[in-house]
Amino acid sequence: MSTTPFGFTRGLKINGKWYSSYGLYGNKGGYVVFCDGHVTWFDDDKPARFLKWDQSGYTSDIREAVPNSAFISGGIGLRSNITDTDGSIILLEHRGTGGA
């Protein structure tokens, strides 16, 4: 099972919880898609938690779970949070060498 996230529904904050006003599912939670195709539902009772890309531990910040050569497409305000305004799934694109 892959631990590398590939995409997620909008409204995921860096603390692993979801924005109730921006989230596609309001304050109920959201989905994260992983590179092997499995999908996991996370909500405030079970905040998103990811293995860091360098495997040094776990994080709730999805940006630490992807390689530095990846970028988040469709996000806004990536320095402070990860959201999308149109309700679509935000995807990560991997550029460079190495696998995800």
N, C-alpha and C positions, 0 to 999 in steps of 0.2 A: 504494500500500500504506500503510495507516494505521500510525502509530507509537504511537498511544495505546492502552495496555492497558485491557481491559474486565473481565477476570476471570482468575483463576488457581487452580490446585489448591492445596490447603492446604499450609502449611509453608514458604512463601517468606520468607527472612530479608532484612533490609535490605541485606545485602552481595551479594544476587543468587544466593545458594546456598540449598539446601533443608535443612531439619531432617530428620535421618535418623529420629528418633523420632516427629515430628509429621507428616512428609510423607506424602501419600496413597500415593506410590510408594516409601516408605522413602528410602534414600540414593541411589536411582537418578536422581532429578530430578523434574521436573514440567512442566506445560503452562501457557502464558500465552495467553489469547485476546485478540485486538486488535479495535478497533471495526469494521474492515472484514470481520471474520469469520475472518481467517486465524489459525491456531494454531501456536505454536512450542514445541518441546521444549527445555528448558534443563536441564543437569546441572552437576556441579561442574567438569567439563572445559570446559564452555561456560556459565558463570554468566549469569543474566539480566542484560541491559543494555538500558536504555531511553533514548530521547531525552527530555530534560527538557521539560516542558510549555512553558516559555518559550523553548525551542530554544537555550539557552545552552551546551549540551554534553550529555554522556551521564552516566547514573547507574545504579547497581545498585539503588537504592531506588525501588520502584514508586510510592511516595507522591509523589515528585518528578516523575513522568511524567504525572500527572493534574492538572487545574486545581484551584485552591483551593476552588472551588464543588462539587467532587465529594467523596463520602465512601465509605469502605469498609464494606460491609454484611456482617455475619456474622463479622468479625474480632474477636479478643480481644487485649488488650495492644498496641494500635496505637502507643503511644508507643515501645515497644522492639522489637517485631517484628510480623509479620503472619502469623497462624496461624488455623486453624479446627479445631475439635475433632471435628466430625462427619463429616469426609471430603467435604463438599460443595465445590463451586466457590464461591469468594468473588467477588461481583460488585461493580462500582463503579456508583454512581448519580450522574449529573451533574445538579446543580441550579443554575440560574442561566442567564445568557446566554452566548452563544458556543458554538462547536461543539467536539466532542471527536473 
